[in-house]
Amino acid sequence: MSDLIGSLPAVPSEAASYYQQGWWRRSTFLDDLHAWARTAADRPAYINVRTLLGESVTVTFGELARQVEWFGTVLWERGVRPGQVVAWQLPNWWEAGALWLACSRVGAVALALPPATGGREREVMLAAMQAALFVTTDQGQADGCGTASVVTLDDLLHDAASAVPLPAAERPTVHADAVSQVLFTSGTTGHAKAVLHSHNTTYAPLRASQEYLRTPSVTAAISTLTHSIGLRSCLLSPLATGHPSVFADTHDPHTWLDLLARHRVTRLLAAPRTLGELVRTQQSHPHDLSGLRQVSSVAAPLPDAVAADVRTTLCPRLVRVFGTTEAGAVLVNRSEDPAGPAARSLGSPVPGMQLRLTESDSPEASHLHVRGPGLCRVMLDLRTRSVLWSPAHDGGWYDTGDLVQADGQGNLRYLSRAADRIGWGYVIPVAEVEEELSHHPQVAEAAIVGVPDADGHEIACAALVPRGTPPSLDDLRTFLRSRNMTEWYLPVRLSLLPTLPRTALGKVRKDQVRREISADTAPSPEPV
């Protein structure tokens, strides 16, 4: 067992009420899978488009259940035991879902790395979580895996082809409150942290979504399976509803519009930026989206202009969901009136979620705190492994790091981030990017801030005080790539400043940096 997993804090004091209200349960998603395999073995569970292989695969509940058991046997034979971490870096293929469920069979903890994770971040993540096994499609990723054993997906499938499911008497008992998943985010500090979820804290947001989202016939989420949205919507939603999901190993909007039309998808989940790309592509290359009954915007606030285009171009029914990696869905806006004041808000709390607002430095803004059954078991600093938050802190309340404003009608409006988080899907750990930029010979000072692009989406901007000849944006991105930094961490805009405004304590005033960039009034920088 990983030392980190074995030293978890106790479940929150509200656990009994979560069980009583049905947010938590004694069973796991593996039990759901086998229930469907017994009663509807030939019903499709996953429809997986694999552009890397030029194929589309439909996986039934029966086929999925068999593959999960075979994978479970292989993991067990390779020495994986309860509480140990199994990591992988795979494309958006259905085998990743089978591997996630196989971890549940042997009581292991799943650590799914996004496909684009760089070597630097992979090494840090595997070491921090003390991974016992790492699965990859690229043997070249074996370097930097530390003490983890490395196996390719092809070898895993080869071994699984001759595997026999573990006898019931040999299967470890898996508790629904045990940690099942490690996710990563940078939270409010800008430093990467590990978010540890149990089977129950993963289940609760999915259970809540069934109360505020229409029951779908076919669900599609344009998200990697390593993100909490892709995990729940693509891999786990079919197990809870019995209806299939559609997912692919690409974000290409042309491919996705074709999938939505061909498979008559009824519910689509995507981040605001992705929805904007779909809108533009649908306007120039129309597809038959008459099967679409609901679009859910997830992961970040949706700009009003994009919301209007989604309603007119993709689907009239739009649901906005605001959530975090740590807590799952927090707020939902189901307003049917696109012109009404409520349509511009984040909405009201999702079922089961409690909110608390505390004062900030601004009289118009409040800090958002949340508590509920979907809140993770613990959060750890990725480098020091120290506990950053647990249910024992502040009565189980978690500060999301967001500033909001109450509208007096039970809804909240998003104002800004209280700290340095940037990102619309996977949040960028800005402190780590800044640290790497400080090593560039042409950079005297660096700050990464979030600024809106032309469509109102948040992008990463590098605000620099140059040393000597200022570097270009391409220079910075090439430098960060040379240090094996993950691609989506890289800034996409550059602003040169004479100085970085700071507080009396020496902290960079990023709010002022954003205003200078937005106003574009900063004078030309002087080399230092």
C-alpha positions as CSV (number, residue, x, y, z in Angstrom):
1,M,0.0,0.0,0.0
2,S,1.2,3.5,-0.8
3,D,2.2,5.3,2.4
4,L,0.1,8.3,1.3
5,I,-3.0,6.2,0.7
6,G,-2.6,4.3,3.9
7,S,-2.5,7.5,6.1
8,L,-5.8,9.1,5.0
9,P,-7.8,11.3,7.4
10,A,-11.1,10.0,8.5
11,V,-14.3,10.4,6.4
12,P,-16.2,13.7,7.1
13,S,-18.6,13.8,10.1
14,E,-21.4,14.2,7.6
15,A,-20.8,10.7,6.2
16,A,-23.8,9.2,7.9
17,S,-26.2,11.7,6.4
18,Y,-24.6,11.3,3.0
19,Y,-25.4,7.6,3.2
20,Q,-28.9,8.2,4.5
21,Q,-29.7,10.7,1.7
22,G,-28.4,8.4,-1.0
23,W,-25.3,10.5,-2.0
24,W,-23.1,7.7,-0.8
25,R,-23.6,4.0,-1.0
26,R,-22.0,0.7,-0.1
27,S,-21.5,-0.6,-3.6
28,T,-19.1,0.6,-6.3
29,F,-19.1,1.2,-10.1
30,L,-17.8,-2.3,-10.6
31,D,-21.0,-3.6,-9.0
32,D,-23.0,-1.4,-11.4
33,L,-21.1,-2.9,-14.4
34,H,-21.8,-6.5,-13.4
35,A,-25.5,-5.7,-12.8
36,W,-25.8,-4.4,-16.4
37,A,-23.7,-7.3,-17.7
38,R,-26.2,-9.8,-16.2
39,T,-29.3,-8.0,-17.4
40,A,-28.2,-6.3,-20.6
41,A,-25.0,-7.9,-21.7
42,D,-25.4,-7.0,-25.4
43,R,-26.4,-3.4,-24.8
44,P,-23.7,-0.8,-25.9
45,A,-21.8,0.8,-23.1
46,Y,-19.0,2.7,-24.9
47,I,-18.8,4.0,-28.5
48,N,-15.2,4.9,-28.9
49,V,-13.8,6.6,-32.0
50,R,-10.0,6.0,-32.3
51,T,-8.7,8.3,-35.0
52,L,-5.1,7.2,-34.2
53,L,-6.1,3.7,-35.3
54,G,-8.7,4.7,-37.9
55,E,-11.5,2.8,-36.3
56,S,-14.7,3.1,-34.3
57,V,-15.4,0.5,-31.6
58,T,-18.6,-0.3,-29.8
59,V,-18.1,-2.1,-26.5
60,T,-21.1,-3.8,-24.8
61,F,-21.6,-4.1,-21.1
62,G,-20.8,-7.8,-21.3
63,E,-17.5,-7.3,-23.2
64,L,-16.5,-4.5,-20.8
65,A,-17.2,-6.7,-17.8
66,R,-15.0,-9.5,-19.2
67,Q,-12.2,-7.2,-20.1
68,V,-12.2,-5.6,-16.6
69,E,-11.9,-9.0,-14.9
70,W,-9.1,-10.0,-17.2
71,F,-7.2,-6.8,-16.6
72,G,-7.9,-7.3,-12.8
73,T,-6.2,-10.7,-13.0
74,V,-3.2,-9.3,-14.8
75,L,-2.8,-6.5,-12.3
76,W,-3.0,-9.0,-9.4
77,E,-0.4,-11.3,-11.1
78,R,1.9,-8.3,-11.5
79,G,1.8,-7.8,-7.8
80,V,-0.6,-4.9,-7.5
81,R,-2.4,-5.0,-4.2
82,P,-5.0,-2.8,-2.4
83,G,-4.0,0.8,-1.8
84,Q,-1.2,0.7,-4.4
85,V,-1.3,3.2,-7.3
86,V,-1.6,2.1,-10.9
87,A,-0.8,4.9,-13.3
88,W,-1.2,5.1,-17.1
89,Q,-0.8,7.6,-19.9
90,L,-3.1,6.4,-22.7
91,P,-5.1,7.9,-25.6
92,N,-8.9,8.4,-25.1
93,W,-9.6,4.7,-25.7
94,W,-12.1,2.5,-23.9
95,E,-9.3,0.2,-22.5
96,A,-8.5,3.1,-20.2
97,G,-12.0,2.7,-18.7
98,A,-11.6,-1.0,-18.4
99,L,-8.3,-0.4,-16.6
100,W,-9.9,2.1,-14.2
101,L,-12.5,-0.5,-13.3
102,A,-9.9,-3.2,-13.0
103,C,-8.2,-1.1,-10.3
104,S,-11.4,-1.4,-8.4
105,R,-11.3,-5.2,-8.7
106,V,-8.0,-5.4,-6.9
107,G,-8.5,-2.4,-4.6
108,A,-5.9,-0.3,-6.4
109,V,-5.9,3.5,-6.9
110,A,-6.2,4.8,-10.5
111,L,-3.8,7.6,-11.6
112,A,-4.6,8.5,-15.2
113,L,-2.2,11.0,-16.7
114,P,-3.4,13.2,-19.6
115,P,-2.1,12.0,-23.0
116,A,-0.1,15.2,-23.4
117,T,1.7,15.1,-20.0
118,G,5.4,15.9,-20.5
119,G,8.3,13.9,-19.1
120,R,9.0,16.4,-16.3
121,E,5.4,16.3,-14.9
122,R,5.1,12.6,-15.4
123,E,8.2,11.9,-13.3
124,V,7.0,14.2,-10.5
125,M,3.5,12.7,-10.5
126,L,4.6,9.1,-10.4
127,A,7.1,9.7,-7.7
128,A,4.8,11.8,-5.5
129,M,2.1,9.1,-5.7
130,Q,4.5,6.2,-5.3
131,A,3.1,4.5,-8.3
132,A,3.6,0.7,-8.4
133,L,2.8,0.2,-12.1
134,F,2.8,2.5,-15.2
135,V,0.9,1.5,-18.4
136,T,1.7,3.3,-21.7
137,T,1.4,2.9,-25.4
138,D,4.9,4.4,-25.9
139,Q,7.8,2.5,-24.5
140,G,9.8,5.8,-24.8
141,Q,7.8,7.1,-21.8
142,A,9.5,4.5,-19.6
143,D,12.3,6.9,-18.7
144,G,11.7,8.8,-15.5
145,C,9.1,6.4,-14.0
146,G,11.1,5.9,-10.8
147,T,10.3,2.7,-9.0
148,A,7.1,2.0,-11.0
149,S,7.2,-1.1,-13.2
150,V,6.4,-0.3,-16.8
151,V,4.2,-2.3,-19.1
152,T,2.8,-1.4,-22.5
153,L,-0.9,-1.6,-23.3
154,D,-0.2,-4.2,-26.0
155,D,1.6,-6.4,-23.4
156,L,-1.3,-5.9,-20.9
157,L,-3.8,-6.9,-23.6
158,H,-1.7,-9.9,-24.6
159,D,-1.6,-11.1,-21.0
160,A,-5.3,-10.4,-20.5
161,A,-6.2,-12.6,-23.5
162,S,-5.2,-15.7,-21.6
163,A,-6.2,-14.5,-18.1
164,V,-8.8,-16.2,-15.9
165,P,-10.9,-14.0,-13.6
166,L,-9.8,-14.0,-10.0
167,P,-11.9,-16.5,-8.0
168,A,-14.4,-14.8,-5.7
169,A,-12.6,-16.0,-2.6
170,E,-9.3,-14.4,-3.7
171,R,-10.8,-11.0,-4.5
172,P,-10.0,-8.3,-2.0
173,T,-12.9,-6.5,-0.3
174,V,-13.1,-2.9,-1.6
175,H,-14.9,-0.3,0.5
176,A,-16.8,2.5,-1.2
177,D,-15.0,5.0,1.0
178,A,-11.6,3.8,0.0
179,V,-9.6,6.1,-2.4
180,S,-10.1,5.0,-6.0
181,Q,-8.8,7.9,-8.0
182,V,-6.0,10.6,-8.1
183,L,-6.6,13.7,-10.0
184,F,-4.3,16.7,-10.4
185,T,-5.0,20.4,-10.3
186,S,-3.2,23.6,-9.3
187,G,-6.0,24.9,-7.0
188,T,-5.7,28.4,-5.6
189,T,-1.9,28.4,-5.1
190,G,-0.6,27.9,-8.6
191,H,1.3,24.8,-7.4
192,A,0.3,21.4,-8.6
193,K,-1.5,19.3,-6.0
194,A,-3.0,15.8,-5.9
195,V,-6.7,15.4,-5.3
196,L,-7.7,12.0,-3.9
197,H,-11.3,10.8,-4.5
198,S,-13.0,7.8,-3.1
199,H,-15.6,5.7,-5.0
200,N,-18.3,7.6,-3.1
201,T,-17.0,11.1,-3.7
202,T,-16.7,10.2,-7.4
203,Y,-20.3,8.8,-7.4
204,A,-21.9,11.7,-5.6
205,P,-21.6,14.3,-8.4
206,L,-22.8,11.8,-10.9
207,R,-25.8,11.0,-8.7
208,A,-26.5,14.7,-8.4
209,S,-26.3,15.3,-12.1
210,Q,-29.2,12.8,-12.6
211,E,-31.4,15.3,-10.8
212,Y,-30.6,18.4,-12.8
213,L,-29.7,16.9,-16.2
214,R,-32.1,15.1,-18.5
215,T,-31.7,11.4,-18.6
216,P,-29.9,10.8,-21.9
217,S,-30.2,8.2,-24.6
218,V,-26.6,8.8,-25.7
219,T,-24.1,11.1,-23.8
220,A,-21.0,12.6,-25.3
221,A,-18.3,14.6,-23.5
222,I,-15.5,16.3,-25.4
223,S,-13.0,15.7,-22.7
224,T,-10.0,13.5,-21.9
225,L,-10.9,10.5,-19.8
226,T,-8.3,11.7,-17.3
227,H,-10.3,14.8,-16.4
228,S,-13.1,14.4,-13.9
229,I,-15.6,15.4,-16.5
230,G,-14.5,12.8,-19.0
231,L,-14.2,10.2,-16.2
232,R,-17.8,10.7,-15.0
233,S,-19.5,11.4,-18.3
234,C,-17.8,9.0,-20.6
235,L,-16.6,6.1,-18.4
236,L,-19.0,6.0,-15.4
237,S,-22.2,7.5,-16.6
238,P,-23.1,4.4,-18.7
239,L,-22.7,2.3,-15.5
240,A,-25.1,4.5,-13.6
241,T,-27.7,5.0,-16.4
242,G,-27.4,2.0,-18.7
243,H,-27.2,4.3,-21.6
244,P,-24.0,4.5,-23.8
245,S,-21.4,7.2,-24.1
246,V,-19.6,8.5,-27.1
247,F,-16.0,9.6,-26.8
248,A,-12.9,10.0,-29.1
249,D,-9.2,10.5,-29.0
250,T,-9.5,13.9,-30.7
251,H,-11.0,17.3,-30.1
252,D,-11.3,18.1,-33.8
253,P,-14.6,19.9,-34.2
254,H,-15.3,18.4,-37.7
255,T,-14.9,14.9,-36.3
256,W,-17.1,15.7,-33.3
257,L,-19.9,17.2,-35.3
258,D,-19.9,14.1,-37.4
259,L,-20.1,11.9,-34.3
260,L,-22.9,13.9,-32.8
261,A,-24.9,13.5,-36.0
262,R,-24.1,9.9,-36.8
263,H,-24.8,8.6,-33.3
264,R,-27.8,10.8,-32.6
265,V,-26.2,12.1,-29.4
266,T,-28.8,13.6,-27.1
267,R,-26.6,15.2,-24.4
268,L,-23.3,16.9,-25.0
269,L,-20.9,18.2,-22.4
270,A,-18.0,20.4,-23.3
271,A,-15.9,23.3,-22.1
272,P,-16.7,26.8,-23.3
273,R,-13.7,27.0,-25.7
274,T,-14.7,23.7,-27.3
275,L,-18.3,24.8,-27.6
276,G,-17.1,27.9,-29.4
277,E,-15.1,25.8,-31.9
278,L,-18.1,23.6,-32.5
279,V,-20.3,26.6,-33.1
280,R,-17.9,28.1,-35.7
281,T,-17.5,24.8,-37.5
282,Q,-21.3,24.1,-37.5
283,Q,-21.9,27.5,-39.0
284,S,-19.5,26.8,-41.9
285,H,-20.1,23.1,-42.3
286,P,-23.7,22.3,-41.0
287,H,-24.5,18.8,-39.6
288,D,-27.8,17.3,-38.7
289,L,-27.9,17.9,-34.9
290,S,-31.6,17.3,-34.6
291,G,-31.0,14.5,-32.1
292,L,-29.3,16.9,-29.6
293,R,-31.6,17.7,-26.7
294,Q,-29.2,19.4,-24.3
295,V,-25.8,21.0,-24.2
296,S,-23.9,21.4,-20.9
297,S,-21.1,23.9,-20.6
298,V,-18.7,22.7,-18.0
299,A,-15.3,23.5,-16.4
300,A,-15.4,27.3,-16.6
301,P,-17.8,30.2,-16.9
302,L,-19.4,30.5,-20.3
303,P,-19.1,33.9,-22.1
304,D,-22.5,35.3,-22.9
305,A,-21.8,35.6,-26.6
306,V,-20.8,32.0,-26.8
307,A,-23.9,31.0,-24.9
308,A,-26.1,32.8,-27.4
309,D,-24.3,31.1,-30.3
310,V,-24.7,27.6,-28.7
311,R,-28.4,28.1,-28.3
312,T,-28.9,29.2,-31.9
313,T,-26.4,26.9,-33.6
314,L,-26.2,23.7,-31.6
315,C,-29.2,23.3,-29.3
316,P,-31.7,25.7,-27.7
317,R,-31.5,24.0,-24.3
318,L,-28.3,25.0,-22.6
319,V,-27.2,24.1,-19.0
320,R,-24.2,25.8,-17.4
321,V,-22.4,23.7,-14.8
322,F,-19.7,25.3,-12.6
323,G,-17.5,22.9,-10.7
324,T,-14.0,22.0,-9.4
325,T,-11.7,19.0,-9.5
326,E,-11.9,18.9,-5.7
327,A,-15.7,19.0,-5.4
328,G,-17.3,18.0,-8.7
329,A,-20.2,20.1,-9.8
330,V,-20.9,23.0,-7.5
331,L,-23.5,25.3,-9.3
332,V,-25.9,24.7,-12.1
333,N,-27.8,27.3,-14.2
334,R,-30.8,25.8,-16.0
335,S,-32.4,29.1,-17.0
336,E,-34.6,28.8,-20.0
337,D,-34.7,32.5,-20.6
338,P,-31.5,33.5,-22.5
339,A,-32.2,37.2,-22.0
340,G,-33.1,37.0,-18.3
341,P,-30.7,38.1,-15.5
342,A,-30.4,34.6,-14.2
343,A,-29.0,33.4,-17.5
344,R,-25.7,35.3,-16.8
345,S,-25.2,33.8,-13.4
346,L,-23.4,30.6,-12.3
347,G,-26.8,29.5,-11.1
348,S,-27.7,27.8,-7.8
349,P,-26.1,24.9,-5.8
350,V,-26.4,21.5,-7.3
351,P,-28.4,19.0,-5.2
352,G,-26.5,18.0,-2.0
353,M,-24.0,20.9,-2.2
354,Q,-23.7,23.5,0.5
355,L,-22.3,27.0,0.0
356,R,-20.8,29.5,2.3
357,L,-19.8,33.1,1.3
358,T,-17.2,35.0,3.2
359,E,-16.1,38.6,2.9
360,S,-13.2,39.6,0.6
361,D,-11.3,42.9,0.2
362,S,-14.0,44.0,-2.3
363,P,-17.5,44.9,-1.0
364,E,-19.0,43.5,-4.1
365,A,-17.2,40.1,-4.0
366,S,-17.3,37.1,-1.7
367,H,-15.1,34.1,-1.3
368,L,-16.9,30.9,-2.3
369,H,-16.6,27.9,0.1
370,V,-18.3,24.6,-0.5
371,R,-19.1,21.4,1.4
372,G,-20.8,18.3,0.1
373,P,-20.7,14.6,-0.7
374,G,-18.6,15.1,-3.8
375,L,-15.7,16.8,-2.0
376,C,-12.5,14.8,-2.2
377,R,-11.1,12.8,0.7
378,V,-7.8,14.8,0.9
379,M,-5.6,17.2,-1.1
380,L,-1.8,16.9,-1.1
381,D,1.0,19.2,-2.2
382,L,2.5,17.2,-5.1
383,R,6.1,18.0,-4.1
384,T,6.1,18.0,-0.3
385,R,3.3,15.4,0.1
386,S,1.9,17.5,2.9
387,V,-1.9,17.7,3.5
388,L,-3.3,20.9,2.0
389,W,-6.9,20.2,2.9
390,S,-9.0,17.4,4.4
391,P,-12.6,17.2,5.8
392,A,-11.1,17.9,9.3
393,H,-10.3,21.4,8.2
394,D,-12.7,24.2,8.9
395,G,-15.6,21.9,9.5
396,G,-15.3,20.3,6.1
397,W,-15.6,23.6,4.2
398,Y,-13.4,24.1,1.2
399,D,-12.4,27.5,-0.2
400,T,-12.6,27.2,-4.0
401,G,-10.5,30.3,-4.6
402,D,-13.2,31.9,-6.6
403,L,-14.8,35.3,-6.1
404,V,-18.6,35.5,-6.6
405,Q,-21.5,37.9,-6.1
406,A,-24.9,36.9,-4.8
407,D,-27.8,38.3,-7.0
408,G,-30.4,38.2,-4.2
409,Q,-32.4,35.6,-6.1
410,G,-30.5,32.5,-5.0
411,N,-28.0,32.6,-7.8
412,L,-24.3,33.5,-7.8
413,R,-22.4,35.5,-10.4
414,Y,-18.8,34.7,-11.2
415,L,-16.4,37.6,-10.8
416,S,-12.8,36.4,-10.9
417,R,-10.3,34.0,-9.4
418,A,-9.1,34.9,-6.0
419,A,-5.6,33.7,-6.8
420,D,-3.6,32.5,-9.7
421,R,-5.5,29.7,-11.3
422,I,-5.7,29.8,-15.1
423,G,-7.3,27.3,-17.4
424,W,-10.5,26.1,-18.9
425,G,-10.0,22.3,-18.6
426,Y,-6.8,21.3,-16.9
427,V,-5.8,24.2,-14.8
428,I,-2.3,25.6,-15.3
429,P,0.0,25.5,-12.3
430,V,1.3,29.0,-12.9
431,A,3.9,29.0,-10.1
432,E,5.7,26.2,-11.8
433,V,5.6,27.9,-15.2
434,E,6.9,31.1,-13.6
435,E,9.7,29.1,-11.9
436,E,10.8,27.6,-15.2
437,L,10.7,31.0,-17.0
438,S,12.9,32.5,-14.4
439,H,15.7,30.3,-15.8
440,H,15.4,31.8,-19.3
441,P,18.5,34.0,-19.8
442,Q,16.4,36.8,-21.4
443,V,13.8,37.0,-18.5
444,A,14.4,39.1,-15.5
445,E,10.9,38.7,-13.9
446,A,7.9,36.7,-15.0
447,A,4.3,36.4,-14.1
448,I,1.6,34.2,-15.7
449,V,-1.9,35.7,-15.7
450,G,-5.2,34.8,-17.2
451,V,-6.6,37.3,-19.7
452,P,-9.6,37.0,-22.0
453,D,-9.1,36.3,-25.7
454,A,-11.2,37.7,-28.5
455,D,-14.1,35.4,-27.6
456,G,-13.9,36.0,-23.9
457,H,-12.2,32.7,-23.0
458,E,-9.4,32.8,-20.5
459,I,-5.9,32.2,-21.9
460,A,-2.4,32.2,-20.3
461,C,-0.4,35.3,-20.8
462,A,3.3,35.6,-19.9
463,A,4.0,39.1,-18.5
464,L,7.7,39.6,-18.5
465,V,10.4,42.1,-17.5
466,P,13.0,41.3,-20.1
467,R,16.8,41.0,-19.5
468,G,18.6,42.5,-22.5
469,T,16.9,41.7,-25.8
470,P,13.3,40.7,-25.1
471,P,12.4,37.1,-26.0
472,S,9.5,36.3,-28.4
473,L,6.6,34.1,-27.5
474,D,8.0,31.4,-29.7
475,D,11.3,31.6,-27.8
476,L,9.5,31.1,-24.5
477,R,7.4,28.2,-25.7
478,T,10.5,26.5,-27.2
479,F,12.4,27.0,-24.0
480,L,9.6,25.5,-21.8
481,R,9.3,22.5,-24.2
482,S,13.1,22.0,-23.9
483,R,12.5,21.6,-20.1
484,N,9.8,19.0,-20.8
485,M,7.0,21.1,-19.7
486,T,3.5,19.9,-20.6
487,E,2.2,21.6,-23.7
488,W,-1.0,23.1,-22.3
489,Y,1.0,24.8,-19.6
490,L,2.7,27.0,-22.2
491,P,1.6,30.7,-22.5
492,V,-0.2,31.7,-25.7
493,R,0.3,35.4,-25.3
494,L,3.3,37.6,-24.3
495,S,3.2,41.1,-22.7
496,L,6.4,43.0,-22.0
497,L,6.4,45.3,-19.0
498,P,9.0,47.7,-17.5
499,T,8.3,46.3,-14.0
500,L,5.9,44.0,-12.3
501,P,3.7,45.8,-9.8
502,R,4.1,44.4,-6.3
503,T,2.6,44.7,-2.8
504,A,4.5,46.0,0.2
505,L,5.3,42.3,0.9
506,G,6.8,41.8,-2.5
507,K,4.0,39.8,-4.0
508,V,3.1,40.5,-7.6
509,R,-0.1,42.4,-8.0
510,K,-1.6,40.2,-10.7
511,D,-4.8,42.1,-10.7
512,Q,-2.9,45.2,-11.8
513,V,-0.9,43.2,-14.3
514,R,-4.2,42.1,-15.9
515,R,-5.5,45.6,-16.1
516,E,-2.3,46.9,-17.7
517,I,-2.4,44.1,-20.3
518,S,-6.1,44.6,-21.0
519,A,-5.7,48.4,-21.3
520,D,-2.6,47.9,-23.4
521,T,-1.2,51.1,-21.9
522,A,2.0,49.7,-20.5
523,P,5.1,51.7,-21.8
524,S,7.8,50.0,-23.8
525,P,10.0,48.1,-21.4
526,E,13.6,49.1,-20.8
527,P,16.1,46.2,-20.7
528,V,17.6,45.5,-17.3
